[in-house]
Amino acid sequence: MKMIRNLMAGVTLAAVSAFAVDATLLNMIQPDARVVSGVMVDQSKASSFGQYVLGQIQVNDAFTRFVSETGFDPRRDLSEIVAATSGQDNKGVLVIGKGIFNPARIMNTIRAHGGVITNHRGIEVATGGSGSEQAAIAFLDSQTALMGQAAQVNAAIDRKLAGAKLDSGLAAKATAASLNHDAWFVTLAPLSDFFAGHTSSTQLQNANLFQAVVEARGGVKFLKAAIELNGEAVAKTDRDAQALADVLRFFGSMALQKDSSGQAAQLLQNFLVTQDQNITRMKLTIPEEMLQKLFVPKAARVAARAAR
């Protein structure tokens, strides 16, 4: 349904914008989650790069009408996002947003556009589409929104009402990652899972290496005039960690050889790969000016199209 898609796109739009993730959001994610990520939207928007991203967003008539009808402007009203998935087929991603919402107004707008509103344990749930991938959105209160497949949203409501707690190990990893980043991620799935469906020999070789990585975490931090990317991979053995570090350095050298603009050389001055026993760490600092030239205009256009 278009209205629900627009609302979800609004959350995505804001996301491309030294507090820990809100534990109440973590406690609502799936107990079988293997990939969890988040954006501290307030912190991101306060940075100079976040302000630049917001300035690149093309506000069209559809977006303006959406904000007018719902009273929800993701550029202003979102403060934090957490997303989680089990990585299993057909289960999709559960997104939990924290901010300022007017649930009654948003639901009335969805009704006016032909949306279907049902009630799950006293909470209104708006749905669109059909089958197992039916999209849904619900508001627990004026500060918390749930988005995902209908079954996921209903299950998250159940967990909230039951006072469920996320596994302490995963919660601790997510909290640690969020403390040091404006946007962060934690995965308990082998990195090879992300190469599913790729069949070239090089990809298969990388998949075999990444299968040795049992956990990964990291994120993005907005600095005064740059952004800092950090990644940490936990491998099965010290040897696996060393092999991964060698591959990352090799990719860096290959990028240097193929680049004639000099940008790769500039980036690699701030590219650091280290290994400590079975942990491989990567750090890359990208000047804000370079990032603006390379990525942001395209990303802003894609986000603006998604909001239509």
N, C-alpha and C positions, 0 to 999 in steps of 0.2 A: 504494500500500500504506500502511495507516494508520501503522505503526511508522516508516516512512521519513518520512511527512508530519509526524509528531510531532517527529522529530529536526530536520527543516528548520524547523518552526515554532519550536522552541527557539532556533535561531540568530537568527531574526527577532525573537523576544521579547527577547533580550539586546541586539539592535542598537538598540532604542529607549532604550538606555542611553547635551608639547612634543617627542612622538617621531614620527619619520618612519615611513611604512608599511614593513613588512618586505619587503625586496627579494626574498627567496625566495618570497614569496606572489605578488608581481607577475610573476615569471618563469614562473609556471604558467598565467597567463591566456591566452586565445586570441590568436594573433598578429594576427587581424583585428579585435580589440576596438576599438570606437569609443566606448563608454561604460564608465568604470571608477569605482567608488565604494568607500568603505571606512568602517569605524567603529573607532576606537581604544577598544575596549570598556573596558579597564582604566581609562583616563583618564576616560571618561564615567561609569563607576560611582563613581569617587572624588569626583565633583562633587556639590554639594548637590542640583542638579536631577536628576542621575542617581539619587541615593539616593531622591529623591521618586518618580521613575518606578518604581523597583523596589518601593517601598512600595505602589504602586497596583495591582500585579499580583495578580490574584485566583487564588490557588492552589487548584485543585479536586482532586477525587479522581483524575481521569485524569492530571493533571500529576504529582501525588505518586507515582502508580503508575509512570509513565514514568521518573521520576528513580530510584525504587527499583530498577526492573528493569535500567536501563542504567548506573546509577552516574554519569550525566551530568546536571548541573544548570547550564543556561546562565547563570543569574544569578551563578554562582560560578566556572564552569570555562572560560568563553570570555575571551580577551584581545584578539583582533583579528579583523576580518572584512574580506575584499576580495571584491567582486562585479564581474563584467564581462560585457558582451554586445556582439555585433557589430551589434545592432539589426536583423538580418535575420530574416525570417519563419521560425518553427519552430526557431530555434536557441536560444532561451531564454537563461537567465542561469546562469553558472557562479559558484558561491559557494565561497570557500576560507576555512576557519576555522582560527584558531590558538588553542590552549588546552591543556587537560588532558583527555585522552580515555583510555578503556579499550577499545581496538578489539575485543579478543576477547570481552569481556562484551557489548558493543553488538551485535556480529555474532551472537552466540549468542542474544541476545534477539530479534533479527530472525528468525532461523531458527525460534525457538519460536513465533513469530506467523505462520509460513507463508511467510516471505520467501525469495526466490531469491538464492543466493550463488554467484557465479561467480568465476573467477580471471583477472586480466589482468596478465600479466607478473610474476607472483608477488605481486600485490596483490589481496586479496579485495574484490569489488564487490557490494554488495547492490542489487537492482533491484526496482522495483514498477511496475505499469501495463503498457502495451503500446504497440507502434508507435514512431514516431520521437520521441515525447514521453515515453518511458519514463524515470521518475525513478531516480536512482542515488545511492549514497553510498559513499565509500571512505575509508580511513585510510592515509596514507603512513607514519605512525608514531604514537606516542602524543601528538603535539603538533599534527598537521596533518590536517584533514578536507577532503574534496572533496565537493561536492553539486551536482547539476544533471542534465541529461539524460545518459543512459548514454554516448552517443557523446562528449559533452563531458568527462565524468569520465575515460574511457579515454584521450582525447587529452591531458588534463592529466597523467595518469600518465606517458604517453610523453614529454612535454616535461620532466618532472622527471628521469626516468631518463637522458634525453639531455643534461641540463645546459643546456637552452635558455635564452636571454636575451630578455627583452621588448625591443622596439624602444626604443632609448635616448631618443628624443624623448618618447614617451608615458610612459616610466618616469620621466623627469625632471619632467614636468608633474604626474604623480601624486604624486611625492615632495614637490614644492613645495607642492601643495595640502594634503597630509597634515601637513606641518610646522606649519601655522598653524591647524588645525582638529581637533576631536574626531571629527567626521563630515565627510566630504569627497566631492567628485565631480569628474571631468574628462570632458568629451565632445569628441570630434573630429567629431561629426555636426552638420550644420546644425540649428539649433533648430526649423526648420520640420518636420523629420522627426517631431517629437513632436506635431504637429497633424494627422497623417495620419488621414483618416476624418471630420474635422470639415468641415462644408460651409456654415455660416452666413457671411454676407458679412463680418461683423466678424472671425470666425476666419480667413477666407481673407486678409483684409487683414493681420492680424497674422502669418499664415504667410509672406506675401510679405516682410514686414519681417524676420522671424526667419530667413528663408532667407539673408539677408545675413550672419548670424552663423555663422562657420565653426568656431569653438571656444568653449567655455565651461568655467568651473571655479569652484569655490567650496566653501562648507561651513558648518558650524555649530561655534561655539566656546562652551563652557560657562564663563561668568564667575562671579564670586562670588554675585551676586544677579540675574543676567540671562543670556540667551543672545544671542550675536551671529551674525547671518546675513550672509555675504559672498558676492557673486557678481561674476564678471568675464567679460564677453563680448568676443570678438575678432571684429570685423566686417571686411568686405571693404574698406571705405573709411571715411574720417573722417566723411563725410556720413551713412553708414549708422549709425555709432556715435552720432552726434548725434541721429538720428531715434529710435533705441532709447531713448536717455536721455529724450527728450521724451515718449515713450509711457509709460515707467515713472513719470515725474512726473505725467502725466495720470491714470494709474490711481490714484495716490496722492490726487490732488485729488478724483477721483470717489468714492473710498472715504470721504473726509472729508465730502462733501456728503450721502451716503446714510446716514451713521451718526448716530444720535441718542443713543447711549450715552456718547459722549465718548471711547471707547476708541481710535477711529481717530486722533483729534487727539493723544492721548497717544503713540501709536505713531509718528506722522509727525514728532514732535519729534526722534525718533532715526532718521529715514529720510534717507539721503544718497545722491544719485545724482551721479556725476561722469563726465566724459569727457576722455580724453587721447588725441588722435589717433584711431586706429581701435579704441580700447578703451573700453568702457563699464563702470563699476564701480558696484555697489550695496552699501549697508551698512545693516542694520537691527538695532537693539538692542531686544530685547523683555524687559521686566522679568519675572523668574521667576514672581512672584505672578500676573501677567496670563496668562502661558502656562499655568499650572496650572489656572486657571479656564476657559480657553477650549478647551484641547485635550486635556490629559492624561487625564482620566477616560474619555473616549470611546476614545482610543487604547489605554488599558489594557484596556478591555472587549473590544476587537477582538482584541488580542494574546492575551488569555486564552481567547477562543473558538477561536482558531487552534490553540492547544495541546491542545485536547480530542481 
